[in-house]
Amino acid sequence: MSAAALPRVRFTREDVNQMTDAGLFADRRFELIDGDLIDKMGQKPPHAEAIELLLDLLFEAFGPRRVRVQAPLEVSDADQKYNFPEPDLSVRAQPRARGSKRLPCSHEMMLVVEVADTTLSSDLTIKRDLYARAGVPEYWVLNMKGRKLIVHRDPKDGKYASTTTLTSRDTVSIAGQSIRIADMLP
């Protein structure tokens, strides 16, 4: 039997919560995507710096009560059983309510951002489709190696209707704010 034909065990959020409560993942960061536990391994300095640069730019544009960094989101009801993503950055459509006892839902975001160096393929397929199904209006993938920003907009029927690739010479606009791509890149 080839490795591709091996049976796959898909974890649910309930499975992961039980394993976490039992201490199996002490001091480990991961996200659940399509039933797979994805290790949020240590970041290389350029990846970490890009997150910091984006965080500064998004704070400046939208303020700290709207910007989230590496925090989980709830996805669409149909995807919740096998998915619990933790995007690099996200921006709420409205400032967070103080004392909220729940995680925000993806459709409450105006923007989700993934910084991609080793994860480009899955960020541009699996996560893109997950966020489109969840109704995230705008999804950015910052391609570190290609020094480009891939912008997905206008989710319709579980897919983004518009995709644009911008280079480091371009700017991206969102909610009346313009941000230079070069300012996102280390």
TORRO-692128 format. One record per residue: residue in one letter; z negated, y negated, x of N, C-alpha, C, O in turn; residue number from 1. Coordinates in steps of 0.2 Angstrom, whole numbers, plus 5000, padded with zeros to 4 digits. Example, Ala and Ser with C-alpha at 12.3 -4.5 7.8 and 13.67 -1.06 7.14 Angstrom:
BEGIN
+---+------+------+------+------+------+------+------+------+------+------+------+------+-----+
: r :  n.z :  n.y :  n.x : ca.z : ca.y : ca.x :  c.z :  c.y :  c.x :  o.z :  o.y :  o.x :   k :
+---+------+------+------+------+------+------+------+------+------+------+------+------+-----+
: A : 4961 : 5028 : 5066 : 4961 : 5022 : 5062 : 4961 : 5016 : 5066 : 4958 : 5017 : 5071 :   1 :
: S : 4965 : 5011 : 5064 : 4964 : 5005 : 5068 : 4961 : 5000 : 5064 : 4960 : 4994 : 5067 :   2 :
+---+------+------+------+------+------+------+------+------+------+------+------+------+-----+
This chain:
BEGIN
+---+------+------+------+------+------+------+------+------+------+------+------+------+-----+
: r :  n.z :  n.y :  n.x : ca.z : ca.y : ca.x :  c.z :  c.y :  c.x :  o.z :  o.y :  o.x :   k :
+---+------+------+------+------+------+------+------+------+------+------+------+------+-----+
: M : 5000 : 5006 : 5004 : 5000 : 5000 : 5000 : 5000 : 4994 : 5004 : 4996 : 4993 : 5009 :   1 :
: S : 5005 : 4989 : 5003 : 5005 : 4983 : 5007 : 4999 : 4978 : 5005 : 4996 : 4979 : 5000 :   2 :
: A : 4998 : 4974 : 5010 : 4993 : 4969 : 5008 : 4994 : 4965 : 5002 : 4990 : 4963 : 4998 :   3 :
: A : 5001 : 4963 : 5001 : 5003 : 4959 : 4995 : 5001 : 4963 : 4989 : 5000 : 4960 : 4983 :   4 :
: A : 5001 : 4970 : 4989 : 5000 : 4974 : 4983 : 4993 : 4976 : 4982 : 4991 : 4979 : 4977 :   5 :
: L : 4988 : 4974 : 4986 : 4981 : 4975 : 4985 : 4979 : 4972 : 4979 : 4981 : 4966 : 4977 :   6 :
: P : 4974 : 4975 : 4975 : 4971 : 4972 : 4969 : 4967 : 4966 : 4971 : 4964 : 4966 : 4976 :   7 :
: R : 4968 : 4961 : 4967 : 4964 : 4955 : 4968 : 4958 : 4955 : 4963 : 4959 : 4956 : 4957 :   8 :
: V : 4953 : 4952 : 4965 : 4947 : 4951 : 4961 : 4947 : 4943 : 4960 : 4946 : 4940 : 4964 :   9 :
: R : 4947 : 4941 : 4954 : 4947 : 4934 : 4952 : 4940 : 4933 : 4950 : 4937 : 4936 : 4945 :  10 :
: F : 4937 : 4928 : 4953 : 4930 : 4926 : 4952 : 4930 : 4921 : 4946 : 4935 : 4917 : 4945 :  11 :
: T : 4925 : 4921 : 4942 : 4924 : 4916 : 4937 : 4919 : 4911 : 4939 : 4915 : 4912 : 4944 :  12 :
: R : 4918 : 4906 : 4936 : 4913 : 4901 : 4937 : 4906 : 4904 : 4936 : 4901 : 4903 : 4940 :  13 :
: E : 4905 : 4908 : 4931 : 4899 : 4912 : 4930 : 4897 : 4916 : 4936 : 4892 : 4916 : 4938 :  14 :
: D : 4902 : 4920 : 4938 : 4901 : 4924 : 4944 : 4899 : 4920 : 4950 : 4894 : 4922 : 4954 :  15 :
: V : 4902 : 4914 : 4951 : 4901 : 4910 : 4957 : 4894 : 4907 : 4956 : 4890 : 4907 : 4961 :  16 :
: N : 4892 : 4905 : 4950 : 4885 : 4902 : 4949 : 4880 : 4907 : 4951 : 4875 : 4906 : 4954 :  17 :
: Q : 4881 : 4914 : 4949 : 4876 : 4919 : 4950 : 4876 : 4920 : 4957 : 4870 : 4921 : 4960 :  18 :
: M : 4881 : 4921 : 4961 : 4881 : 4922 : 4968 : 4877 : 4916 : 4972 : 4874 : 4917 : 4976 :  19 :
: T : 4879 : 4910 : 4970 : 4876 : 4904 : 4973 : 4868 : 4904 : 4971 : 4864 : 4903 : 4976 :  20 :
: D : 4866 : 4906 : 4965 : 4859 : 4906 : 4963 : 4855 : 4911 : 4967 : 4850 : 4911 : 4969 :  21 :
: A : 4859 : 4917 : 4969 : 4856 : 4922 : 4973 : 4856 : 4921 : 4981 : 4854 : 4925 : 4985 :  22 :
: G : 4859 : 4915 : 4982 : 4858 : 4913 : 4989 : 4864 : 4915 : 4994 : 4863 : 4915 : 5000 :  23 :
: L : 4869 : 4918 : 4991 : 4875 : 4921 : 4995 : 4879 : 4915 : 4999 : 4882 : 4917 : 5003 :  24 :
: F : 4879 : 4909 : 4996 : 4883 : 4904 : 4999 : 4879 : 4898 : 5002 : 4881 : 4893 : 5002 :  25 :
: A : 4873 : 4900 : 5005 : 4869 : 4895 : 5008 : 4872 : 4891 : 5013 : 4875 : 4894 : 5018 :  26 :
: D : 4872 : 4884 : 5013 : 4875 : 4880 : 5018 : 4883 : 4881 : 5018 : 4886 : 4879 : 5024 :  27 :
: R : 4886 : 4883 : 5013 : 4893 : 4884 : 5013 : 4896 : 4879 : 5008 : 4893 : 4879 : 5002 :  28 :
: R : 4902 : 4876 : 5009 : 4905 : 4872 : 5004 : 4912 : 4876 : 5002 : 4916 : 4878 : 5007 :  29 :
: F : 4913 : 4876 : 4996 : 4919 : 4880 : 4993 : 4921 : 4877 : 4987 : 4917 : 4873 : 4984 :  30 :
: E : 4927 : 4878 : 4984 : 4929 : 4877 : 4978 : 4932 : 4883 : 4975 : 4935 : 4887 : 4978 :  31 :
: L : 4932 : 4883 : 4968 : 4935 : 4889 : 4965 : 4942 : 4887 : 4962 : 4942 : 4882 : 4958 :  32 :
: I : 4947 : 4890 : 4964 : 4954 : 4888 : 4962 : 4958 : 4894 : 4960 : 4959 : 4899 : 4964 :  33 :
: D : 4959 : 4895 : 4953 : 4963 : 4901 : 4951 : 4959 : 4907 : 4952 : 4963 : 4912 : 4954 :  34 :
: G : 4953 : 4907 : 4952 : 4949 : 4913 : 4953 : 4947 : 4915 : 4960 : 4944 : 4920 : 4962 :  35 :
: D : 4950 : 4911 : 4965 : 4949 : 4912 : 4972 : 4944 : 4907 : 4975 : 4944 : 4901 : 4973 :  36 :
: L : 4939 : 4909 : 4979 : 4935 : 4905 : 4982 : 4938 : 4902 : 4989 : 4940 : 4906 : 4993 :  37 :
: I : 4939 : 4896 : 4989 : 4943 : 4892 : 4994 : 4937 : 4889 : 4999 : 4934 : 4885 : 4996 :  38 :
: D : 4937 : 4891 : 5005 : 4932 : 4889 : 5010 : 4934 : 4881 : 5011 : 4939 : 4880 : 5013 :  39 :
: K : 4929 : 4877 : 5010 : 4930 : 4870 : 5012 : 4928 : 4869 : 5019 : 4923 : 4866 : 5021 :  40 :
: M : 4932 : 4872 : 5024 : 4930 : 4872 : 5031 : 4929 : 4865 : 5034 : 4931 : 4861 : 5031 :  41 :
: G : 4926 : 4865 : 5040 : 4925 : 4859 : 5043 : 4932 : 4855 : 5044 : 4937 : 4858 : 5044 :  42 :
: Q : 4931 : 4848 : 5043 : 4937 : 4844 : 5043 : 4938 : 4842 : 5051 : 4934 : 4841 : 5054 :  43 :
: K : 4945 : 4842 : 5052 : 4947 : 4839 : 5059 : 4946 : 4832 : 5058 : 4946 : 4829 : 5053 :  44 :
: P : 4945 : 4828 : 5064 : 4944 : 4821 : 5064 : 4949 : 4817 : 5060 : 4947 : 4813 : 5057 :  45 :
: P : 4956 : 4818 : 5061 : 4960 : 4814 : 5057 : 4960 : 4815 : 5050 : 4960 : 4810 : 5046 :  46 :
: H : 4958 : 4821 : 5047 : 4957 : 4822 : 5040 : 4951 : 4818 : 5038 : 4951 : 4815 : 5033 :  47 :
: A : 4946 : 4819 : 5041 : 4939 : 4815 : 5039 : 4941 : 4808 : 5040 : 4938 : 4804 : 5035 :  48 :
: E : 4944 : 4805 : 5045 : 4946 : 4798 : 5045 : 4950 : 4796 : 5039 : 4949 : 4790 : 5037 :  49 :
: A : 4955 : 4800 : 5037 : 4959 : 4798 : 5032 : 4955 : 4797 : 5025 : 4957 : 4793 : 5021 :  50 :
: I : 4951 : 4802 : 5024 : 4946 : 4801 : 5018 : 4942 : 4795 : 5019 : 4942 : 4791 : 5014 :  51 :
: E : 4940 : 4793 : 5025 : 4936 : 4787 : 5025 : 4940 : 4781 : 5024 : 4938 : 4776 : 5021 :  52 :
: L : 4946 : 4781 : 5027 : 4951 : 4775 : 5026 : 4952 : 4775 : 5018 : 4952 : 4769 : 5015 :  53 :
: L : 4954 : 4780 : 5015 : 4956 : 4780 : 5008 : 4949 : 4778 : 5004 : 4950 : 4774 : 4999 :  54 :
: L : 4944 : 4780 : 5006 : 4938 : 4778 : 5002 : 4937 : 4771 : 5003 : 4935 : 4767 : 4997 :  55 :
: D : 4937 : 4768 : 5008 : 4937 : 4760 : 5009 : 4942 : 4757 : 5005 : 4940 : 4752 : 5001 :  56 :
: L : 4948 : 4759 : 5005 : 4954 : 4756 : 5001 : 4952 : 4756 : 4994 : 4953 : 4752 : 4990 :  57 :
: L : 4950 : 4762 : 4991 : 4949 : 4763 : 4984 : 4943 : 4759 : 4982 : 4942 : 4757 : 4976 :  58 :
: F : 4937 : 4759 : 4986 : 4931 : 4755 : 4985 : 4933 : 4748 : 4984 : 4931 : 4744 : 4979 :  59 :
: E : 4938 : 4745 : 4988 : 4940 : 4738 : 4988 : 4944 : 4737 : 4982 : 4943 : 4732 : 4979 :  60 :
: A : 4948 : 4742 : 4980 : 4952 : 4741 : 4974 : 4948 : 4742 : 4967 : 4950 : 4738 : 4962 :  61 :
: F : 4944 : 4747 : 4967 : 4941 : 4749 : 4961 : 4933 : 4748 : 4960 : 4930 : 4749 : 4955 :  62 :
: G : 4930 : 4748 : 4966 : 4923 : 4747 : 4966 : 4919 : 4754 : 4967 : 4922 : 4759 : 4965 :  63 :
: P : 4913 : 4754 : 4969 : 4910 : 4761 : 4971 : 4908 : 4765 : 4964 : 4907 : 4771 : 4965 :  64 :
: R : 4907 : 4761 : 4959 : 4905 : 4765 : 4953 : 4911 : 4769 : 4950 : 4910 : 4773 : 4945 :  65 :
: R : 4917 : 4768 : 4952 : 4922 : 4772 : 4949 : 4925 : 4777 : 4954 : 4929 : 4782 : 4952 :  66 :
: V : 4924 : 4776 : 4961 : 4926 : 4781 : 4966 : 4922 : 4786 : 4967 : 4916 : 4785 : 4968 :  67 :
: R : 4924 : 4792 : 4968 : 4920 : 4798 : 4970 : 4923 : 4802 : 4976 : 4930 : 4802 : 4976 :  68 :
: V : 4919 : 4804 : 4980 : 4922 : 4808 : 4986 : 4919 : 4815 : 4986 : 4913 : 4816 : 4986 :  69 :
: Q : 4924 : 4819 : 4987 : 4922 : 4827 : 4987 : 4917 : 4829 : 4982 : 4912 : 4832 : 4984 :  70 :
: A : 4918 : 4827 : 4976 : 4914 : 4829 : 4971 : 4918 : 4833 : 4965 : 4924 : 4831 : 4964 :  71 :
: P : 4915 : 4838 : 4962 : 4918 : 4842 : 4958 : 4920 : 4839 : 4951 : 4917 : 4834 : 4949 :  72 :
: L : 4926 : 4841 : 4948 : 4928 : 4839 : 4942 : 4929 : 4845 : 4937 : 4930 : 4850 : 4939 :  73 :
: E : 4928 : 4843 : 4931 : 4929 : 4848 : 4925 : 4937 : 4848 : 4924 : 4939 : 4842 : 4924 :  74 :
: V : 4940 : 4853 : 4923 : 4947 : 4853 : 4921 : 4948 : 4855 : 4914 : 4943 : 4855 : 4910 :  75 :
: S : 4954 : 4856 : 4912 : 4955 : 4858 : 4905 : 4952 : 4864 : 4903 : 4950 : 4868 : 4907 :  76 :
: D : 4950 : 4864 : 4896 : 4946 : 4870 : 4894 : 4949 : 4877 : 4895 : 4946 : 4881 : 4897 :  77 :
: A : 4956 : 4877 : 4895 : 4960 : 4883 : 4897 : 4959 : 4885 : 4904 : 4959 : 4891 : 4905 :  78 :
: D : 4958 : 4881 : 4908 : 4957 : 4882 : 4916 : 4950 : 4883 : 4918 : 4949 : 4885 : 4924 :  79 :
: Q : 4945 : 4881 : 4914 : 4938 : 4881 : 4916 : 4935 : 4887 : 4919 : 4931 : 4887 : 4924 :  80 :
: K : 4937 : 4893 : 4916 : 4934 : 4899 : 4918 : 4935 : 4901 : 4925 : 4931 : 4903 : 4928 :  81 :
: Y : 4941 : 4899 : 4928 : 4943 : 4901 : 4935 : 4944 : 4896 : 4939 : 4946 : 4897 : 4945 :  82 :
: N : 4942 : 4890 : 4937 : 4943 : 4884 : 4942 : 4937 : 4879 : 4942 : 4935 : 4877 : 4936 :  83 :
: F : 4936 : 4876 : 4948 : 4931 : 4871 : 4948 : 4932 : 4867 : 4955 : 4929 : 4868 : 4960 :  84 :
: P : 4938 : 4863 : 4954 : 4940 : 4860 : 4960 : 4935 : 4854 : 4962 : 4931 : 4851 : 4959 :  85 :
: E : 4936 : 4853 : 4969 : 4932 : 4847 : 4972 : 4937 : 4843 : 4976 : 4938 : 4844 : 4982 :  86 :
: P : 4941 : 4838 : 4973 : 4946 : 4835 : 4976 : 4943 : 4830 : 4982 : 4937 : 4829 : 4981 :  87 :
: D : 4947 : 4828 : 4987 : 4944 : 4824 : 4992 : 4942 : 4817 : 4989 : 4936 : 4815 : 4991 :  88 :
: L : 4945 : 4814 : 4985 : 4944 : 4808 : 4981 : 4946 : 4808 : 4974 : 4951 : 4811 : 4973 :  89 :
: S : 4943 : 4804 : 4970 : 4945 : 4803 : 4963 : 4942 : 4797 : 4961 : 4937 : 4794 : 4963 :  90 :
: V : 4946 : 4794 : 4956 : 4944 : 4787 : 4954 : 4944 : 4788 : 4946 : 4948 : 4790 : 4943 :  91 :
: R : 4938 : 4786 : 4943 : 4937 : 4786 : 4936 : 4941 : 4780 : 4933 : 4942 : 4775 : 4936 :  92 :
: A : 4943 : 4782 : 4927 : 4946 : 4776 : 4923 : 4941 : 4771 : 4921 : 4943 : 4765 : 4921 :  93 :
: Q : 4935 : 4773 : 4920 : 4929 : 4768 : 4918 : 4924 : 4769 : 4923 : 4923 : 4775 : 4926 :  94 :
: P : 4919 : 4764 : 4924 : 4914 : 4765 : 4929 : 4909 : 4771 : 4926 : 4909 : 4772 : 4920 :  95 :
: R : 4906 : 4774 : 4931 : 4901 : 4780 : 4929 : 4896 : 4777 : 4925 : 4893 : 4772 : 4926 :  96 :
: A : 4893 : 4781 : 4920 : 4887 : 4779 : 4916 : 4881 : 4781 : 4920 : 4881 : 4787 : 4923 :  97 :
: R : 4876 : 4777 : 4920 : 4870 : 4779 : 4924 : 4867 : 4785 : 4920 : 4866 : 4784 : 4914 :  98 :
: G : 4864 : 4789 : 4924 : 4860 : 4795 : 4921 : 4864 : 4800 : 4918 : 4861 : 4804 : 4914 :  99 :
: S : 4870 : 4800 : 4919 : 4874 : 4805 : 4915 : 4872 : 4812 : 4918 : 4871 : 4813 : 4924 : 100 :
: K : 4872 : 4817 : 4913 : 4870 : 4824 : 4915 : 4875 : 4829 : 4915 : 4874 : 4835 : 4915 : 101 :
: R : 4882 : 4826 : 4916 : 4887 : 4831 : 4916 : 4892 : 4828 : 4921 : 4892 : 4822 : 4923 : 102 :
: L : 4897 : 4833 : 4923 : 4902 : 4831 : 4928 : 4908 : 4827 : 4924 : 4908 : 4829 : 4918 : 103 :
: P : 4911 : 4823 : 4927 : 4917 : 4820 : 4923 : 4922 : 4825 : 4922 : 4923 : 4830 : 4926 : 104 :
: C : 4926 : 4824 : 4917 : 4932 : 4828 : 4916 : 4938 : 4825 : 4919 : 4938 : 4819 : 4920 : 105 :
: S : 4943 : 4829 : 4921 : 4949 : 4827 : 4924 : 4952 : 4822 : 4920 : 4955 : 4817 : 4923 : 106 :
: H : 4953 : 4822 : 4914 : 4956 : 4817 : 4910 : 4953 : 4811 : 4910 : 4956 : 4806 : 4907 : 107 :
: E : 4946 : 4810 : 4912 : 4943 : 4804 : 4913 : 4944 : 4800 : 4919 : 4942 : 4795 : 4920 : 108 :
: M : 4948 : 4804 : 4923 : 4950 : 4801 : 4930 : 4957 : 4797 : 4929 : 4961 : 4798 : 4925 : 109 :
: M : 4958 : 4792 : 4933 : 4964 : 4788 : 4933 : 4968 : 4791 : 4939 : 4974 : 4790 : 4939 : 110 :
: L : 4965 : 4794 : 4944 : 4968 : 4796 : 4950 : 4964 : 4802 : 4953 : 4958 : 4801 : 4954 : 111 :
: V : 4967 : 4807 : 4956 : 4964 : 4812 : 4960 : 4968 : 4812 : 4967 : 4975 : 4812 : 4966 : 112 :
: V : 4965 : 4812 : 4972 : 4968 : 4812 : 4979 : 4966 : 4818 : 4983 : 4960 : 4820 : 4983 : 113 :
: E : 4971 : 4822 : 4986 : 4970 : 4827 : 4991 : 4973 : 4825 : 4998 : 4978 : 4823 : 4998 : 114 :
: V : 4969 : 4825 : 5003 : 4971 : 4824 : 5010 : 4973 : 4831 : 5012 : 4969 : 4836 : 5013 : 115 :
: A : 4980 : 4832 : 5014 : 4982 : 4838 : 5016 : 4984 : 4839 : 5023 : 4989 : 4835 : 5026 : 116 :
: D : 4981 : 4843 : 5027 : 4984 : 4845 : 5034 : 4986 : 4852 : 5034 : 4991 : 4854 : 5035 : 117 :
: T : 4981 : 4857 : 5032 : 4982 : 4864 : 5032 : 4983 : 4866 : 5025 : 4985 : 4872 : 5024 : 118 :
: T : 4982 : 4862 : 5020 : 4982 : 4864 : 5013 : 4988 : 4861 : 5009 : 4988 : 4862 : 5003 : 119 :
: L : 4993 : 4859 : 5012 : 4999 : 4855 : 5009 : 5002 : 4859 : 5004 : 5003 : 4857 : 4998 : 120 :
: S : 5004 : 4866 : 5005 : 5007 : 4870 : 5001 : 5003 : 4871 : 4994 : 5006 : 4870 : 4989 : 121 :
: S : 4997 : 4873 : 4995 : 4993 : 4874 : 4988 : 4992 : 4867 : 4985 : 4991 : 4867 : 4979 : 122 :
: D : 4991 : 4862 : 4988 : 4990 : 4855 : 4985 : 4996 : 4853 : 4981 : 4995 : 4850 : 4976 : 123 :
: L : 5002 : 4855 : 4984 : 5008 : 4853 : 4980 : 5010 : 4858 : 4975 : 5016 : 4857 : 4972 : 124 :
: T : 5007 : 4863 : 4974 : 5009 : 4868 : 4969 : 5003 : 4870 : 4964 : 5002 : 4867 : 4959 : 125 :
: I : 4998 : 4874 : 4967 : 4992 : 4876 : 4962 : 4988 : 4870 : 4960 : 4987 : 4870 : 4954 : 126 :
: K : 4986 : 4866 : 4965 : 4982 : 4860 : 4962 : 4986 : 4855 : 4958 : 4983 : 4852 : 4953 : 127 :
: R : 4992 : 4854 : 4960 : 4996 : 4849 : 4956 : 4996 : 4851 : 4949 : 4995 : 4847 : 4944 : 128 :
: D : 4998 : 4858 : 4948 : 4998 : 4860 : 4941 : 4992 : 4860 : 4938 : 4992 : 4859 : 4932 : 129 :
: L : 4986 : 4862 : 4941 : 4980 : 4862 : 4938 : 4978 : 4855 : 4936 : 4976 : 4854 : 4930 : 130 :
: Y : 4979 : 4850 : 4940 : 4978 : 4843 : 4938 : 4982 : 4840 : 4932 : 4980 : 4836 : 4928 : 131 :
: A : 4989 : 4842 : 4932 : 4993 : 4841 : 4927 : 4991 : 4843 : 4920 : 4991 : 4840 : 4915 : 132 :
: R : 4989 : 4850 : 4920 : 4987 : 4853 : 4914 : 4980 : 4850 : 4912 : 4979 : 4849 : 4906 : 133 :
: A : 4976 : 4847 : 4916 : 4970 : 4844 : 4914 : 4971 : 4836 : 4912 : 4967 : 4833 : 4910 : 134 :
: G : 4977 : 4834 : 4913 : 4979 : 4827 : 4910 : 4977 : 4822 : 4915 : 4977 : 4816 : 4913 : 135 :
: V : 4977 : 4823 : 4922 : 4975 : 4818 : 4927 : 4982 : 4814 : 4927 : 4987 : 4816 : 4929 : 136 :
: P : 4981 : 4807 : 4925 : 4987 : 4803 : 4925 : 4991 : 4802 : 4932 : 4997 : 4802 : 4932 : 137 :
: E : 4987 : 4802 : 4937 : 4991 : 4801 : 4944 : 4987 : 4806 : 4949 : 4981 : 4806 : 4949 : 138 :
: Y : 4991 : 4809 : 4953 : 4989 : 4814 : 4958 : 4992 : 4812 : 4964 : 4999 : 4813 : 4965 : 139 :
: W : 4989 : 4811 : 4970 : 4991 : 4809 : 4976 : 4990 : 4815 : 4981 : 4984 : 4817 : 4981 : 140 :
: V : 4995 : 4817 : 4985 : 4994 : 4821 : 4991 : 4996 : 4817 : 4997 : 5001 : 4815 : 4998 : 141 :
: L : 4991 : 4816 : 5001 : 4992 : 4812 : 5008 : 4994 : 4818 : 5013 : 4989 : 4821 : 5015 : 142 :
: N : 5000 : 4818 : 5015 : 5003 : 4823 : 5019 : 5002 : 4820 : 5026 : 5005 : 4816 : 5029 : 143 :
: M : 4996 : 4823 : 5030 : 4994 : 4820 : 5036 : 5000 : 4822 : 5041 : 5002 : 4817 : 5045 : 144 :
: K : 5003 : 4828 : 5042 : 5007 : 4829 : 5047 : 5014 : 4825 : 5046 : 5017 : 4823 : 5051 : 145 :
: G : 5016 : 4825 : 5040 : 5022 : 4821 : 5038 : 5021 : 4814 : 5037 : 5026 : 4810 : 5037 : 146 :
: R : 5015 : 4812 : 5037 : 5013 : 4804 : 5037 : 5017 : 4801 : 5031 : 5020 : 4796 : 5031 : 147 :
: K : 5016 : 4805 : 5025 : 5019 : 4803 : 5019 : 5014 : 4804 : 5013 : 5009 : 4807 : 5014 : 148 :
: L : 5015 : 4800 : 5008 : 5011 : 4801 : 5002 : 5015 : 4803 : 4996 : 5020 : 4800 : 4995 : 149 :
: I : 5013 : 4809 : 4993 : 5017 : 4811 : 4988 : 5013 : 4810 : 4981 : 5008 : 4811 : 4980 : 150 :
: V : 5017 : 4806 : 4977 : 5014 : 4803 : 4971 : 5016 : 4807 : 4965 : 5022 : 4807 : 4964 : 151 :
: H : 5012 : 4810 : 4961 : 5014 : 4813 : 4955 : 5011 : 4809 : 4949 : 5005 : 4807 : 4949 : 152 :
: R : 5015 : 4808 : 4944 : 5013 : 4804 : 4938 : 5016 : 4807 : 4932 : 5020 : 4811 : 4932 : 153 :
: D : 5012 : 4804 : 4926 : 5015 : 4806 : 4920 : 5015 : 4813 : 4918 : 5020 : 4816 : 4917 : 154 :
: P : 5009 : 4816 : 4917 : 5008 : 4823 : 4915 : 5011 : 4824 : 4908 : 5009 : 4821 : 4903 : 155 :
: K : 5015 : 4829 : 4907 : 5018 : 4831 : 4901 : 5019 : 4839 : 4901 : 5022 : 4842 : 4905 : 156 :
: D : 5016 : 4842 : 4896 : 5016 : 4849 : 4895 : 5014 : 4853 : 4901 : 5018 : 4858 : 4903 : 157 :
: G : 5009 : 4851 : 4904 : 5006 : 4854 : 4910 : 5010 : 4853 : 4917 : 5009 : 4857 : 4921 : 158 :
: K : 5015 : 4848 : 4917 : 5018 : 4847 : 4923 : 5019 : 4839 : 4924 : 5018 : 4836 : 4919 : 159 :
: Y : 5020 : 4837 : 4930 : 5021 : 4830 : 4931 : 5028 : 4828 : 4930 : 5032 : 4832 : 4933 : 160 :
: A : 5029 : 4823 : 4926 : 5036 : 4821 : 4925 : 5039 : 4817 : 4930 : 5045 : 4817 : 4931 : 161 :
: S : 5035 : 4814 : 4935 : 5038 : 4810 : 4940 : 5034 : 4812 : 4947 : 5028 : 4812 : 4947 : 162 :
: T : 5038 : 4813 : 4952 : 5036 : 4814 : 4958 : 5040 : 4809 : 4963 : 5046 : 4809 : 4963 : 163 :
: T : 5036 : 4805 : 4967 : 5039 : 4801 : 4972 : 5036 : 4802 : 4979 : 5030 : 4803 : 4979 : 164 :
: T : 5040 : 4802 : 4984 : 5037 : 4803 : 4991 : 5038 : 4796 : 4994 : 5044 : 4793 : 4995 : 165 :
: L : 5033 : 4794 : 4997 : 5032 : 4787 : 5000 : 5031 : 4788 : 5008 : 5027 : 4793 : 5010 : 166 :
: T : 5034 : 4784 : 5012 : 5033 : 4784 : 5019 : 5027 : 4779 : 5021 : 5025 : 4775 : 5017 : 167 :
: S : 5025 : 4779 : 5028 : 5020 : 4775 : 5030 : 5023 : 4768 : 5030 : 5018 : 4763 : 5030 : 168 :
: R : 5029 : 4766 : 5029 : 5031 : 4759 : 5028 : 5031 : 4757 : 5021 : 5032 : 4751 : 5020 : 169 :
: D : 5029 : 4761 : 5016 : 5029 : 4759 : 5009 : 5022 : 4757 : 5007 : 5017 : 4758 : 5010 : 170 :
: T : 5022 : 4755 : 5000 : 5016 : 4754 : 4997 : 5016 : 4758 : 4990 : 5021 : 4759 : 4988 : 171 :
: V : 5010 : 4759 : 4988 : 5009 : 4763 : 4982 : 5005 : 4758 : 4977 : 5000 : 4755 : 4979 : 172 :
: S : 5007 : 4758 : 4971 : 5004 : 4753 : 4966 : 5000 : 4758 : 4961 : 5003 : 4763 : 4958 : 173 :
: I : 4994 : 4756 : 4959 : 4990 : 4759 : 4954 : 4986 : 4754 : 4950 : 4982 : 4751 : 4954 : 174 :
: A : 4986 : 4754 : 4944 : 4982 : 4749 : 4940 : 4982 : 4742 : 4942 : 4977 : 4739 : 4943 : 175 :
: G : 4988 : 4740 : 4944 : 4989 : 4733 : 4947 : 4987 : 4732 : 4954 : 4987 : 4726 : 4956 : 176 :
: Q : 4985 : 4737 : 4957 : 4983 : 4737 : 4964 : 4988 : 4740 : 4969 : 4991 : 4745 : 4967 : 177 :
: S : 4990 : 4736 : 4974 : 4995 : 4739 : 4979 : 4991 : 4741 : 4985 : 4987 : 4737 : 4988 : 178 :
: I : 4993 : 4747 : 4988 : 4989 : 4749 : 4994 : 4995 : 4752 : 4999 : 4999 : 4755 : 4997 : 179 :
: R : 4994 : 4749 : 5005 : 4999 : 4751 : 5010 : 4998 : 4759 : 5012 : 4992 : 4760 : 5014 : 180 :
: I : 5003 : 4763 : 5013 : 5002 : 4770 : 5015 : 5000 : 4770 : 5022 : 4996 : 4774 : 5024 : 181 :
: A : 5002 : 4765 : 5026 : 5000 : 4765 : 5033 : 4993 : 4764 : 5034 : 4989 : 4766 : 5039 : 182 :
: D : 4990 : 4760 : 5029 : 4982 : 4759 : 5029 : 4978 : 4765 : 5027 : 4972 : 4766 : 5029 : 183 :
: M : 4981 : 4771 : 5025 : 4978 : 4777 : 5023 : 4978 : 4782 : 5029 : 4974 : 4786 : 5029 : 184 :
: L : 4982 : 4781 : 5034 : 4983 : 4786 : 5039 : 4980 : 4783 : 5045 : 4980 : 4778 : 5047 : 185 :
: P : 4976 : 4788 : 5049 : 4973 : 4787 : 5055 : 4978 : 4786 : 5060 : 4977 : 4784 : 5066 : 186 :
+---+------+------+------+------+------+------+------+------+------+------+------+------+-----+
